[in-house]
Amino acid sequence: MANYQLSVEERTQTGKSYARKLRANGKIPAVIYGSGKESASVEVGIRDVEKALAAHGSLIDLNLKGASRTVLVKDMHRDPVRGTLQHVDFHEIDLTKKLEITVPIRVVGEDRRPNDGGVVQILLWEVEVLCLPTDIPESITVDVSEVELENTINVGQLDLPSGVEVLVDADEAVLKVGIPAEVDLGEEDVDELADGEEAEADAEPEAVEEEAE
């Protein structure tokens, strides 16, 4: 899958007032660092960054002054009230070195499971892996169409793409198929519920008499 292409411009000014000016013009400040190079201050369109974040895949090619730098979004700051982007940190990477990254888990096949009353309970939504930047998977898919009732899928059973190594304990549960728990009322709970209903019934005539008076 091709990397997302994103154009940025060199930023020569800093400070809160300049950042506010950028945001008023539909841009935000950002910084590029990593890969043994000096950090670079840049500015980028808010909508362009949002599109890059929403695009499938993790790698982004930043186009800066005619040169391309492959990066990952390392950190970002959003307005706590409005949720709008305020700042983004881009981490430049070496395409020849493996890196640790978190990849989402995607469950498929629930609609093809037997009608046995079982419900798929997801216990692990993402997993940390080690791989080359060019091998980063969009997600790791788990097919539950043939997972039987009361069975569990562990990390060690995941079908991993070539070149991808999981950094989580192989015995950690990813999901299980079980019967939804029902509310089990014991004898004490039933007695308390009955006592409450009787108390309500005894109180009703008194309320009627008060209204009549």
mmCIF file of the C-alpha atoms, coordinates in Angstrom:
data_MODEL
# 
_entry.id   MODEL 
# 
loop_
_atom_site.group_PDB 
_atom_site.id 
_atom_site.type_symbol 
_atom_site.label_atom_id 
_atom_site.label_alt_id 
_atom_site.label_comp_id 
_atom_site.label_asym_id 
_atom_site.label_entity_id 
_atom_site.label_seq_id 
_atom_site.pdbx_PDB_ins_code 
_atom_site.Cartn_x 
_atom_site.Cartn_y 
_atom_site.Cartn_z 
_atom_site.occupancy 
_atom_site.B_iso_or_equiv 
_atom_site.pdbx_formal_charge 
_atom_site.auth_seq_id 
_atom_site.auth_comp_id 
_atom_site.auth_asym_id 
_atom_site.auth_atom_id 
_atom_site.pdbx_PDB_model_num 
ATOM 1   C CA . MET A 1 1   ? 0.000   0.000   0.000  1.00 0.00 ? 1   MET A CA 1 
ATOM 2   C CA . ALA A 1 2   ? 1.376   3.399   -1.008 1.00 0.00 ? 2   ALA A CA 1 
ATOM 3   C CA . ASN A 1 3   ? 2.244   5.882   1.724  1.00 0.00 ? 3   ASN A CA 1 
ATOM 4   C CA . TYR A 1 4   ? -0.045  8.856   2.234  1.00 0.00 ? 4   TYR A CA 1 
ATOM 5   C CA . GLN A 1 5   ? 1.356   12.010  0.627  1.00 0.00 ? 5   GLN A CA 1 
ATOM 6   C CA . LEU A 1 6   ? 1.256   15.181  2.741  1.00 0.00 ? 6   LEU A CA 1 
ATOM 7   C CA . SER A 1 7   ? 2.748   18.572  1.898  1.00 0.00 ? 7   SER A CA 1 
ATOM 8   C CA . VAL A 1 8   ? 4.170   20.755  4.676  1.00 0.00 ? 8   VAL A CA 1 
ATOM 9   C CA . GLU A 1 9   ? 5.883   24.144  4.715  1.00 0.00 ? 9   GLU A CA 1 
ATOM 10  C CA . GLU A 1 10  ? 8.864   25.334  6.694  1.00 0.00 ? 10  GLU A CA 1 
ATOM 11  C CA . ARG A 1 11  ? 7.940   27.338  9.785  1.00 0.00 ? 11  ARG A CA 1 
ATOM 12  C CA . THR A 1 12  ? 10.244  30.201  10.742 1.00 0.00 ? 12  THR A CA 1 
ATOM 13  C CA . GLN A 1 13  ? 8.288   31.599  13.682 1.00 0.00 ? 13  GLN A CA 1 
ATOM 14  C CA . THR A 1 14  ? 7.234   30.163  17.031 1.00 0.00 ? 14  THR A CA 1 
ATOM 15  C CA . GLY A 1 15  ? 5.113   31.211  19.992 1.00 0.00 ? 15  GLY A CA 1 
ATOM 16  C CA . LYS A 1 16  ? 1.456   31.113  20.996 1.00 0.00 ? 16  LYS A CA 1 
ATOM 17  C CA . SER A 1 17  ? 0.458   34.214  19.046 1.00 0.00 ? 17  SER A CA 1 
ATOM 18  C CA . TYR A 1 18  ? 1.889   32.822  15.815 1.00 0.00 ? 18  TYR A CA 1 
ATOM 19  C CA . ALA A 1 19  ? 0.218   29.452  16.470 1.00 0.00 ? 19  ALA A CA 1 
ATOM 20  C CA . ARG A 1 20  ? -3.132  31.230  16.870 1.00 0.00 ? 20  ARG A CA 1 
ATOM 21  C CA . LYS A 1 21  ? -2.514  33.047  13.610 1.00 0.00 ? 21  LYS A CA 1 
ATOM 22  C CA . LEU A 1 22  ? -1.795  29.747  11.860 1.00 0.00 ? 22  LEU A CA 1 
ATOM 23  C CA . ARG A 1 23  ? -4.985  28.150  13.185 1.00 0.00 ? 23  ARG A CA 1 
ATOM 24  C CA . ALA A 1 24  ? -7.010  31.156  12.061 1.00 0.00 ? 24  ALA A CA 1 
ATOM 25  C CA . ASN A 1 25  ? -5.710  30.415  8.549  1.00 0.00 ? 25  ASN A CA 1 
ATOM 26  C CA . GLY A 1 26  ? -6.579  26.711  8.719  1.00 0.00 ? 26  GLY A CA 1 
ATOM 27  C CA . LYS A 1 27  ? -3.092  25.502  9.628  1.00 0.00 ? 27  LYS A CA 1 
ATOM 28  C CA . ILE A 1 28  ? -1.290  24.183  12.695 1.00 0.00 ? 28  ILE A CA 1 
ATOM 29  C CA . PRO A 1 29  ? 2.341   24.070  13.827 1.00 0.00 ? 29  PRO A CA 1 
ATOM 30  C CA . ALA A 1 30  ? 4.170   20.744  13.666 1.00 0.00 ? 30  ALA A CA 1 
ATOM 31  C CA . VAL A 1 31  ? 7.646   19.346  14.165 1.00 0.00 ? 31  VAL A CA 1 
ATOM 32  C CA . ILE A 1 32  ? 9.647   16.615  12.411 1.00 0.00 ? 32  ILE A CA 1 
ATOM 33  C CA . TYR A 1 33  ? 12.340  14.749  14.349 1.00 0.00 ? 33  TYR A CA 1 
ATOM 34  C CA . GLY A 1 34  ? 14.152  11.428  14.453 1.00 0.00 ? 34  GLY A CA 1 
ATOM 35  C CA . SER A 1 35  ? 16.282  9.267   12.158 1.00 0.00 ? 35  SER A CA 1 
ATOM 36  C CA . GLY A 1 36  ? 19.457  11.011  13.359 1.00 0.00 ? 36  GLY A CA 1 
ATOM 37  C CA . LYS A 1 37  ? 18.530  14.331  11.728 1.00 0.00 ? 37  LYS A CA 1 
ATOM 38  C CA . GLU A 1 38  ? 17.949  17.761  13.208 1.00 0.00 ? 38  GLU A CA 1 
ATOM 39  C CA . SER A 1 39  ? 14.362  18.519  14.065 1.00 0.00 ? 39  SER A CA 1 
ATOM 40  C CA . ALA A 1 40  ? 12.454  20.747  11.656 1.00 0.00 ? 40  ALA A CA 1 
ATOM 41  C CA . SER A 1 41  ? 9.621   23.143  12.493 1.00 0.00 ? 41  SER A CA 1 
ATOM 42  C CA . VAL A 1 42  ? 6.862   23.085  9.898  1.00 0.00 ? 42  VAL A CA 1 
ATOM 43  C CA . GLU A 1 43  ? 3.268   24.143  9.363  1.00 0.00 ? 43  GLU A CA 1 
ATOM 44  C CA . VAL A 1 44  ? 0.555   22.059  7.745  1.00 0.00 ? 44  VAL A CA 1 
ATOM 45  C CA . GLY A 1 45  ? -3.115  22.360  6.805  1.00 0.00 ? 45  GLY A CA 1 
ATOM 46  C CA . ILE A 1 46  ? -5.495  21.053  9.478  1.00 0.00 ? 46  ILE A CA 1 
ATOM 47  C CA . ARG A 1 47  ? -7.773  19.336  6.963  1.00 0.00 ? 47  ARG A CA 1 
ATOM 48  C CA . ASP A 1 48  ? -4.785  17.740  5.239  1.00 0.00 ? 48  ASP A CA 1 
ATOM 49  C CA . VAL A 1 49  ? -3.542  16.245  8.513  1.00 0.00 ? 49  VAL A CA 1 
ATOM 50  C CA . GLU A 1 50  ? -7.010  14.990  9.450  1.00 0.00 ? 50  GLU A CA 1 
ATOM 51  C CA . LYS A 1 51  ? -7.261  13.230  6.075  1.00 0.00 ? 51  LYS A CA 1 
ATOM 52  C CA . ALA A 1 52  ? -3.836  11.659  6.619  1.00 0.00 ? 52  ALA A CA 1 
ATOM 53  C CA . LEU A 1 53  ? -4.878  10.400  10.061 1.00 0.00 ? 53  LEU A CA 1 
ATOM 54  C CA . ALA A 1 54  ? -8.097  8.938   8.662  1.00 0.00 ? 54  ALA A CA 1 
ATOM 55  C CA . ALA A 1 55  ? -6.350  7.216   5.755  1.00 0.00 ? 55  ALA A CA 1 
ATOM 56  C CA . HIS A 1 56  ? -5.564  3.511   5.996  1.00 0.00 ? 56  HIS A CA 1 
ATOM 57  C CA . GLY A 1 57  ? -1.966  2.705   6.808  1.00 0.00 ? 57  GLY A CA 1 
ATOM 58  C CA . SER A 1 58  ? 0.509   4.315   9.185  1.00 0.00 ? 58  SER A CA 1 
ATOM 59  C CA . LEU A 1 59  ? 3.269   5.741   7.013  1.00 0.00 ? 59  LEU A CA 1 
ATOM 60  C CA . ILE A 1 60  ? 3.174   9.276   5.651  1.00 0.00 ? 60  ILE A CA 1 
ATOM 61  C CA . ASP A 1 61  ? 5.517   10.840  3.110  1.00 0.00 ? 61  ASP A CA 1 
ATOM 62  C CA . LEU A 1 62  ? 6.032   14.482  4.053  1.00 0.00 ? 62  LEU A CA 1 
ATOM 63  C CA . ASN A 1 63  ? 6.908   16.682  1.103  1.00 0.00 ? 63  ASN A CA 1 
ATOM 64  C CA . LEU A 1 64  ? 9.077   19.549  2.337  1.00 0.00 ? 64  LEU A CA 1 
ATOM 65  C CA . LYS A 1 65  ? 10.879  21.886  -0.054 1.00 0.00 ? 65  LYS A CA 1 
ATOM 66  C CA . GLY A 1 66  ? 10.947  19.276  -2.805 1.00 0.00 ? 66  GLY A CA 1 
ATOM 67  C CA . ALA A 1 67  ? 12.276  16.489  -0.573 1.00 0.00 ? 67  ALA A CA 1 
ATOM 68  C CA . SER A 1 68  ? 10.330  13.543  0.852  1.00 0.00 ? 68  SER A CA 1 
ATOM 69  C CA . ARG A 1 69  ? 10.625  12.337  4.457  1.00 0.00 ? 69  ARG A CA 1 
ATOM 70  C CA . THR A 1 70  ? 8.817   9.180   5.604  1.00 0.00 ? 70  THR A CA 1 
ATOM 71  C CA . VAL A 1 71  ? 7.260   9.621   9.035  1.00 0.00 ? 71  VAL A CA 1 
ATOM 72  C CA . LEU A 1 72  ? 4.815   8.278   11.598 1.00 0.00 ? 72  LEU A CA 1 
ATOM 73  C CA . VAL A 1 73  ? 2.526   10.467  13.676 1.00 0.00 ? 73  VAL A CA 1 
ATOM 74  C CA . LYS A 1 74  ? 4.182   10.127  17.082 1.00 0.00 ? 74  LYS A CA 1 
ATOM 75  C CA . ASP A 1 75  ? 2.014   12.503  19.079 1.00 0.00 ? 75  ASP A CA 1 
ATOM 76  C CA . MET A 1 76  ? -0.705  15.108  18.616 1.00 0.00 ? 76  MET A CA 1 
ATOM 77  C CA . HIS A 1 77  ? -2.473  17.637  20.788 1.00 0.00 ? 77  HIS A CA 1 
ATOM 78  C CA . ARG A 1 78  ? -6.180  18.460  20.458 1.00 0.00 ? 78  ARG A CA 1 
ATOM 79  C CA . ASP A 1 79  ? -8.250  21.187  22.045 1.00 0.00 ? 79  ASP A CA 1 
ATOM 80  C CA . PRO A 1 80  ? -9.835  19.558  25.143 1.00 0.00 ? 80  PRO A CA 1 
ATOM 81  C CA . VAL A 1 81  ? -13.209 21.198  24.455 1.00 0.00 ? 81  VAL A CA 1 
ATOM 82  C CA . ARG A 1 82  ? -13.560 21.430  20.682 1.00 0.00 ? 82  ARG A CA 1 
ATOM 83  C CA . GLY A 1 83  ? -11.390 18.436  19.814 1.00 0.00 ? 83  GLY A CA 1 
ATOM 84  C CA . THR A 1 84  ? -9.645  20.333  17.008 1.00 0.00 ? 84  THR A CA 1 
ATOM 85  C CA . LEU A 1 85  ? -6.002  19.622  16.241 1.00 0.00 ? 85  LEU A CA 1 
ATOM 86  C CA . GLN A 1 86  ? -3.535  22.029  17.827 1.00 0.00 ? 86  GLN A CA 1 
ATOM 87  C CA . HIS A 1 87  ? -0.127  20.467  17.155 1.00 0.00 ? 87  HIS A CA 1 
ATOM 88  C CA . VAL A 1 88  ? 1.389   17.338  15.587 1.00 0.00 ? 88  VAL A CA 1 
ATOM 89  C CA . ASP A 1 89  ? 4.723   15.573  16.104 1.00 0.00 ? 89  ASP A CA 1 
ATOM 90  C CA . PHE A 1 90  ? 6.057   13.634  13.111 1.00 0.00 ? 90  PHE A CA 1 
ATOM 91  C CA . HIS A 1 91  ? 8.724   11.001  13.796 1.00 0.00 ? 91  HIS A CA 1 
ATOM 92  C CA . GLU A 1 92  ? 10.952  10.321  10.793 1.00 0.00 ? 92  GLU A CA 1 
ATOM 93  C CA . ILE A 1 93  ? 11.885  6.659   10.427 1.00 0.00 ? 93  ILE A CA 1 
ATOM 94  C CA . ASP A 1 94  ? 14.586  4.547   8.823  1.00 0.00 ? 94  ASP A CA 1 
ATOM 95  C CA . LEU A 1 95  ? 12.914  2.199   6.353  1.00 0.00 ? 95  LEU A CA 1 
ATOM 96  C CA . THR A 1 96  ? 15.711  -0.371  6.817  1.00 0.00 ? 96  THR A CA 1 
ATOM 97  C CA . LYS A 1 97  ? 15.251  -0.752  10.596 1.00 0.00 ? 97  LYS A CA 1 
ATOM 98  C CA . LYS A 1 98  ? 12.484  -2.638  12.401 1.00 0.00 ? 98  LYS A CA 1 
ATOM 99  C CA . LEU A 1 99  ? 10.289  -0.694  14.789 1.00 0.00 ? 99  LEU A CA 1 
ATOM 100 C CA . GLU A 1 100 ? 7.729   -1.413  17.483 1.00 0.00 ? 100 GLU A CA 1 
ATOM 101 C CA . ILE A 1 101 ? 4.217   -0.261  16.675 1.00 0.00 ? 101 ILE A CA 1 
ATOM 102 C CA . THR A 1 102 ? 0.677   -0.921  17.868 1.00 0.00 ? 102 THR A CA 1 
ATOM 103 C CA . VAL A 1 103 ? -1.699  -2.458  15.323 1.00 0.00 ? 103 VAL A CA 1 
ATOM 104 C CA . PRO A 1 104 ? -5.493  -2.805  15.725 1.00 0.00 ? 104 PRO A CA 1 
ATOM 105 C CA . ILE A 1 105 ? -7.197  -6.204  15.771 1.00 0.00 ? 105 ILE A CA 1 
ATOM 106 C CA . ARG A 1 106 ? -10.161 -6.633  13.402 1.00 0.00 ? 106 ARG A CA 1 
ATOM 107 C CA . VAL A 1 107 ? -12.713 -9.376  14.045 1.00 0.00 ? 107 VAL A CA 1 
ATOM 108 C CA . VAL A 1 108 ? -14.638 -10.837 11.087 1.00 0.00 ? 108 VAL A CA 1 
ATOM 109 C CA . GLY A 1 109 ? -17.035 -13.732 10.549 1.00 0.00 ? 109 GLY A CA 1 
ATOM 110 C CA . GLU A 1 110 ? -19.402 -13.132 13.470 1.00 0.00 ? 110 GLU A CA 1 
ATOM 111 C CA . ASP A 1 111 ? -22.404 -13.314 11.113 1.00 0.00 ? 111 ASP A CA 1 
ATOM 112 C CA . ARG A 1 112 ? -21.259 -16.755 9.885  1.00 0.00 ? 112 ARG A CA 1 
ATOM 113 C CA . ARG A 1 113 ? -20.985 -18.379 13.304 1.00 0.00 ? 113 ARG A CA 1 
ATOM 114 C CA . PRO A 1 114 ? -23.374 -21.254 14.231 1.00 0.00 ? 114 PRO A CA 1 
ATOM 115 C CA . ASN A 1 115 ? -26.600 -20.205 15.934 1.00 0.00 ? 115 ASN A CA 1 
ATOM 116 C CA . ASP A 1 116 ? -25.521 -21.570 19.315 1.00 0.00 ? 116 ASP A CA 1 
ATOM 117 C CA . GLY A 1 117 ? -26.290 -18.535 21.452 1.00 0.00 ? 117 GLY A CA 1 
ATOM 118 C CA . GLY A 1 118 ? -22.613 -17.660 21.783 1.00 0.00 ? 118 GLY A CA 1 
ATOM 119 C CA . VAL A 1 119 ? -21.408 -14.069 21.802 1.00 0.00 ? 119 VAL A CA 1 
ATOM 120 C CA . VAL A 1 120 ? -17.914 -12.969 20.717 1.00 0.00 ? 120 VAL A CA 1 
ATOM 121 C CA . GLN A 1 121 ? -16.268 -11.139 23.605 1.00 0.00 ? 121 GLN A CA 1 
ATOM 122 C CA . ILE A 1 122 ? -13.222 -9.124  22.466 1.00 0.00 ? 122 ILE A CA 1 
ATOM 123 C CA . LEU A 1 123 ? -10.551 -8.948  25.160 1.00 0.00 ? 123 LEU A CA 1 
ATOM 124 C CA . LEU A 1 124 ? -7.698  -7.399  23.175 1.00 0.00 ? 124 LEU A CA 1 
ATOM 125 C CA . TRP A 1 125 ? -8.413  -4.590  20.707 1.00 0.00 ? 125 TRP A CA 1 
ATOM 126 C CA . GLU A 1 126 ? -4.819  -3.964  19.581 1.00 0.00 ? 126 GLU A CA 1 
ATOM 127 C CA . VAL A 1 127 ? -1.442  -5.638  19.759 1.00 0.00 ? 127 VAL A CA 1 
ATOM 128 C CA . GLU A 1 128 ? 2.153   -4.436  19.712 1.00 0.00 ? 128 GLU A CA 1 
ATOM 129 C CA . VAL A 1 129 ? 4.304   -5.835  16.902 1.00 0.00 ? 129 VAL A CA 1 
ATOM 130 C CA . LEU A 1 130 ? 7.856   -5.594  15.580 1.00 0.00 ? 130 LEU A CA 1 
ATOM 131 C CA . CYS A 1 131 ? 8.447   -5.217  11.847 1.00 0.00 ? 131 CYS A CA 1 
ATOM 132 C CA . LEU A 1 132 ? 9.985   -3.099  9.124  1.00 0.00 ? 132 LEU A CA 1 
ATOM 133 C CA . PRO A 1 133 ? 8.111   0.139   8.394  1.00 0.00 ? 133 PRO A CA 1 
ATOM 134 C CA . THR A 1 134 ? 7.219   -1.197  4.955  1.00 0.00 ? 134 THR A CA 1 
ATOM 135 C CA . ASP A 1 135 ? 5.623   -4.301  6.532  1.00 0.00 ? 135 ASP A CA 1 
ATOM 136 C CA . ILE A 1 136 ? 3.310   -2.523  8.989  1.00 0.00 ? 136 ILE A CA 1 
ATOM 137 C CA . PRO A 1 137 ? -0.130  -4.133  8.567  1.00 0.00 ? 137 PRO A CA 1 
ATOM 138 C CA . GLU A 1 138 ? -3.277  -2.023  8.487  1.00 0.00 ? 138 GLU A CA 1 
ATOM 139 C CA . SER A 1 139 ? -4.749  -4.457  11.026 1.00 0.00 ? 139 SER A CA 1 
ATOM 140 C CA . ILE A 1 140 ? -4.529  -8.084  12.137 1.00 0.00 ? 140 ILE A CA 1 
ATOM 141 C CA . THR A 1 141 ? -7.656  -10.002 11.168 1.00 0.00 ? 141 THR A CA 1 
ATOM 142 C CA . VAL A 1 142 ? -9.242  -12.705 13.328 1.00 0.00 ? 142 VAL A CA 1 
ATOM 143 C CA . ASP A 1 143 ? -11.900 -14.903 11.670 1.00 0.00 ? 143 ASP A CA 1 
ATOM 144 C CA . VAL A 1 144 ? -14.352 -16.248 14.266 1.00 0.00 ? 144 VAL A CA 1 
ATOM 145 C CA . SER A 1 145 ? -16.726 -17.992 11.857 1.00 0.00 ? 145 SER A CA 1 
ATOM 146 C CA . GLU A 1 146 ? -15.546 -21.428 13.040 1.00 0.00 ? 146 GLU A CA 1 
ATOM 147 C CA . VAL A 1 147 ? -14.764 -20.662 16.672 1.00 0.00 ? 147 VAL A CA 1 
ATOM 148 C CA . GLU A 1 148 ? -16.925 -22.934 18.797 1.00 0.00 ? 148 GLU A CA 1 
ATOM 149 C CA . LEU A 1 149 ? -18.818 -22.032 21.949 1.00 0.00 ? 149 LEU A CA 1 
ATOM 150 C CA . GLU A 1 150 ? -16.663 -21.623 25.090 1.00 0.00 ? 150 GLU A CA 1 
ATOM 151 C CA . ASN A 1 151 ? -13.471 -21.468 22.991 1.00 0.00 ? 151 ASN A CA 1 
ATOM 152 C CA . THR A 1 152 ? -10.762 -18.795 23.207 1.00 0.00 ? 152 THR A CA 1 
ATOM 153 C CA . ILE A 1 153 ? -8.354  -17.346 20.637 1.00 0.00 ? 153 ILE A CA 1 
ATOM 154 C CA . ASN A 1 154 ? -4.934  -16.439 22.033 1.00 0.00 ? 154 ASN A CA 1 
ATOM 155 C CA . VAL A 1 155 ? -2.212  -14.186 20.654 1.00 0.00 ? 155 VAL A CA 1 
ATOM 156 C CA . GLY A 1 156 ? -0.206  -17.238 19.628 1.00 0.00 ? 156 GLY A CA 1 
ATOM 157 C CA . GLN A 1 157 ? -3.029  -18.290 17.288 1.00 0.00 ? 157 GLN A CA 1 
ATOM 158 C CA . LEU A 1 158 ? -3.094  -15.027 15.323 1.00 0.00 ? 158 LEU A CA 1 
ATOM 159 C CA . ASP A 1 159 ? -2.459  -15.280 11.582 1.00 0.00 ? 159 ASP A CA 1 
ATOM 160 C CA . LEU A 1 160 ? 0.366   -12.765 11.165 1.00 0.00 ? 160 LEU A CA 1 
ATOM 161 C CA . PRO A 1 161 ? 1.517   -11.216 7.881  1.00 0.00 ? 161 PRO A CA 1 
ATOM 162 C CA . SER A 1 162 ? 4.997   -12.085 6.661  1.00 0.00 ? 162 SER A CA 1 
ATOM 163 C CA . GLY A 1 163 ? 7.744   -10.204 8.492  1.00 0.00 ? 163 GLY A CA 1 
ATOM 164 C CA . VAL A 1 164 ? 5.559   -9.273  11.470 1.00 0.00 ? 164 VAL A CA 1 
ATOM 165 C CA . GLU A 1 165 ? 6.434   -10.458 15.003 1.00 0.00 ? 165 GLU A CA 1 
ATOM 166 C CA . VAL A 1 166 ? 4.089   -10.047 17.982 1.00 0.00 ? 166 VAL A CA 1 
ATOM 167 C CA . LEU A 1 167 ? 5.606   -8.595  21.158 1.00 0.00 ? 167 LEU A CA 1 
ATOM 168 C CA . VAL A 1 168 ? 2.807   -9.811  23.447 1.00 0.00 ? 168 VAL A CA 1 
ATOM 169 C CA . ASP A 1 169 ? 2.693   -13.040 25.466 1.00 0.00 ? 169 ASP A CA 1 
ATOM 170 C CA . ALA A 1 170 ? 1.441   -15.834 23.213 1.00 0.00 ? 170 ALA A CA 1 
ATOM 171 C CA . ASP A 1 171 ? -0.950  -17.033 25.944 1.00 0.00 ? 171 ASP A CA 1 
ATOM 172 C CA . GLU A 1 172 ? -2.767  -13.704 26.264 1.00 0.00 ? 172 GLU A CA 1 
ATOM 173 C CA . ALA A 1 173 ? -6.423  -14.019 25.231 1.00 0.00 ? 173 ALA A CA 1 
ATOM 174 C CA . VAL A 1 174 ? -7.600  -12.011 22.232 1.00 0.00 ? 174 VAL A CA 1 
ATOM 175 C CA . LEU A 1 175 ? -11.255 -13.036 22.349 1.00 0.00 ? 175 LEU A CA 1 
ATOM 176 C CA . LYS A 1 176 ? -13.575 -15.766 23.544 1.00 0.00 ? 176 LYS A CA 1 
ATOM 177 C CA . VAL A 1 177 ? -17.018 -17.057 22.590 1.00 0.00 ? 177 VAL A CA 1 
ATOM 178 C CA . GLY A 1 178 ? -19.373 -17.542 25.498 1.00 0.00 ? 178 GLY A CA 1 
ATOM 179 C CA . ILE A 1 179 ? -22.957 -17.333 26.672 1.00 0.00 ? 179 ILE A CA 1 
ATOM 180 C CA . PRO A 1 180 ? -23.929 -13.875 28.018 1.00 0.00 ? 180 PRO A CA 1 
ATOM 181 C CA . ALA A 1 181 ? -24.082 -13.899 31.800 1.00 0.00 ? 181 ALA A CA 1 
ATOM 182 C CA . GLU A 1 182 ? -27.597 -13.807 33.278 1.00 0.00 ? 182 GLU A CA 1 
ATOM 183 C CA . VAL A 1 183 ? -28.590 -12.086 36.487 1.00 0.00 ? 183 VAL A CA 1 
ATOM 184 C CA . ASP A 1 184 ? -28.929 -14.815 39.095 1.00 0.00 ? 184 ASP A CA 1 
ATOM 185 C CA . LEU A 1 185 ? -31.092 -13.786 42.050 1.00 0.00 ? 185 LEU A CA 1 
ATOM 186 C CA . GLY A 1 186 ? -30.432 -15.776 45.215 1.00 0.00 ? 186 GLY A CA 1 
ATOM 187 C CA . GLU A 1 187 ? -33.065 -16.550 47.834 1.00 0.00 ? 187 GLU A CA 1 
ATOM 188 C CA . GLU A 1 188 ? -32.074 -13.510 49.930 1.00 0.00 ? 188 GLU A CA 1 
ATOM 189 C CA . ASP A 1 189 ? -32.389 -11.201 46.912 1.00 0.00 ? 189 ASP A CA 1 
ATOM 190 C CA . VAL A 1 190 ? -35.827 -12.630 46.100 1.00 0.00 ? 190 VAL A CA 1 
ATOM 191 C CA . ASP A 1 191 ? -36.968 -12.173 49.735 1.00 0.00 ? 191 ASP A CA 1 
ATOM 192 C CA . GLU A 1 192 ? -35.737 -8.564  49.778 1.00 0.00 ? 192 GLU A CA 1 
ATOM 193 C CA . LEU A 1 193 ? -37.541 -7.849  46.511 1.00 0.00 ? 193 LEU A CA 1 
ATOM 194 C CA . ALA A 1 194 ? -40.780 -9.357  47.890 1.00 0.00 ? 194 ALA A CA 1 
ATOM 195 C CA . ASP A 1 195 ? -40.481 -7.376  51.145 1.00 0.00 ? 195 ASP A CA 1 
ATOM 196 C CA . GLY A 1 196 ? -40.051 -4.187  49.147 1.00 0.00 ? 196 GLY A CA 1 
ATOM 197 C CA . GLU A 1 197 ? -43.152 -4.863  47.094 1.00 0.00 ? 197 GLU A CA 1 
ATOM 198 C CA . GLU A 1 198 ? -45.179 -5.597  50.259 1.00 0.00 ? 198 GLU A CA 1 
ATOM 199 C CA . ALA A 1 199 ? -43.986 -2.368  51.848 1.00 0.00 ? 199 ALA A CA 1 
ATOM 200 C CA . GLU A 1 200 ? -45.152 -0.419  48.797 1.00 0.00 ? 200 GLU A CA 1 
ATOM 201 C CA . ALA A 1 201 ? -48.554 -2.133  48.928 1.00 0.00 ? 201 ALA A CA 1 
ATOM 202 C CA . ASP A 1 202 ? -48.976 -1.279  52.654 1.00 0.00 ? 202 ASP A CA 1 
ATOM 203 C CA . ALA A 1 203 ? -48.063 2.346   52.044 1.00 0.00 ? 203 ALA A CA 1 
ATOM 204 C CA . GLU A 1 204 ? -50.613 2.916   49.295 1.00 0.00 ? 204 GLU A CA 1 
ATOM 205 C CA . PRO A 1 205 ? -53.799 2.924   51.500 1.00 0.00 ? 205 PRO A CA 1 
ATOM 206 C CA . GLU A 1 206 ? -52.210 5.440   53.888 1.00 0.00 ? 206 GLU A CA 1 
ATOM 207 C CA . ALA A 1 207 ? -51.481 7.760   50.988 1.00 0.00 ? 207 ALA A CA 1 
ATOM 208 C CA . VAL A 1 208 ? -55.105 7.481   49.833 1.00 0.00 ? 208 VAL A CA 1 
ATOM 209 C CA . GLU A 1 209 ? -56.413 8.258   53.339 1.00 0.00 ? 209 GLU A CA 1 
ATOM 210 C CA . GLU A 1 210 ? -54.177 11.343  53.593 1.00 0.00 ? 210 GLU A CA 1 
ATOM 211 C CA . GLU A 1 211 ? -55.496 12.669  50.279 1.00 0.00 ? 211 GLU A CA 1 
ATOM 212 C CA . ALA A 1 212 ? -59.085 12.092  51.456 1.00 0.00 ? 212 ALA A CA 1 
ATOM 213 C CA . GLU A 1 213 ? -58.472 14.037  54.684 1.00 0.00 ? 213 GLU A CA 1 
# 
